[in-house]
Amino acid sequence: MILNFFHNFGRYLTMLWTAFSKPEKFSMYYKETLRQMNDIGVGSLTIVGLIAIFIGAVTAVQFSYQLDGTLVPRYYIGYIVRDSTIIELAPTITCLVLAGKVGSNIAAEIGGMRQKEHIDAMEIMGVNTAAYLIMPKIVAAVIVIPMLVAIAAFVSVIGGYAAAVIPQLMSEAEYIQGVRSFFQPFNVTMMFVKAIVFAFILTSVPSFQGYYVKGGSIELGQASTNAVVYSDILILLADYVLALLLTQ
Amino acid sequence: MIRAENLIKSFGEHEVLKGITTEFYKGKTNLIIGRSGAGKTVLLKLLVGLFTPTSGKVWYDDTDFFALSKKEKRNIRMKVGMLFQASALFDSMTVEENVRFPLDMFTNMTSKEKLTRVNDVLHRVSLDEANHRYPSEISGGMQKRVGIARAIVLDPEYLFCDEPNSGLDPKTSIVIDELIRNITVENNITTIINTHDMNSVMEIGDNIILLNQGNIAWHGDNSQVLGSENEFLQNFIFASPFLQRLRNSALKKS
């Protein structure tokens, strides 16, 4: 099992090394990156927005319940919603969801191309398939996923506002005061660092699973499932490591 | 010309090819035939560089392919076209985009020049009206022809065809065979075809290699098939009682 882990880790690193070699033709890679940015970014906007609203709303309602009857000022709810979404919930939950949506799609797409001999066809033409199929996805994700996470954080705060102010758990002025209190710009940096690392994980791991798939439709399904499971585990692990590194 | 020199390929303990030495000639349709599991596809994939041999060499003219660096291999591959068994057309692209893909990737031609070249090769394979159709919207025979068009769009020096007639009706198979043969002769390229189709063997087999259990069981051309005394060849080519009767009657007449 340990040998198998190192074997696969070695192949993963080799794949990344090959994927980031010099493109045959820059314009083709540029076009492909734009297409991937559209698929990953625009294609995920609705689900990210929906999830973000509920993240903010649930956080506001839960903390309202927790702080009820305590001496902690009510406006803290706005502050907690803002910081918890920026530091943790927006990057982590968004990327866990994207690992499911984008990651499984990448593994299935590349794995399907492997099984239908599309990758062999490109190899024979002289195309560096790891670079052409994987690099644009990683680059696109690293660019657009931080944007999605930023949007998710913003929408979460609005979701928190709707959940806290409309049912009159607190006043609008209290919520806005909370959102504007104790702001630390470094938290936004932390959010973007997490988003970039998670974006890399949720595209490179599924690419690996798809690129080396063997067998038929059952193996492709397994590769797609593994892509999501391993991405999720690695995102949570990276979240912990980044939290340690960035908050010390 | 492509030359295989003592090619051995093993998968774990299982030795699939046991030392193949042969030549594939320029301007000729070179056929690799044999029963399922004989090692035809493995040999083809070794020749084209998709597999690495356990030992042995593959020569593209005077170049030892497996001794080349990755970059040098890519340069050789730009001279190679391949038609896959299932055509391997990119589903999300139209016929025109599929054929244009190698031009987009490897040439600095203008859009107009690319379109002219694409239309030329599509005309060559008699698919003048199919530019904007997707692979899923055309028949298996048309997909093969698009595959051929894509394989020859960069004017390759070497053409590989993996089971070009599989899944096609006899009439369409003949059309595909003739097309491959004509392209081979007109462009003076080295064509290697991996096939089960006995019609192809008899019609376009300029140079035929019969594989059996990883070895060459017979080597010759289509004019030598009928009169050969090689029992394995006869059992393979004229496998059915009907074909055996046909062979016997042909031999009696001659």
Interface residues (C-beta under 8 A of the other chain):
Chain A: E24 K25 M28 K116 E117 H118 D120 A121 E123 I124 M125 G126 V127 N128
Chain B: V48 G49 L50 R74 N75 R77 M78 V80 G81 M82 F84 Q85 A86 A88 F90 D91 F101 P102 D104 M105 F106 L154 F160
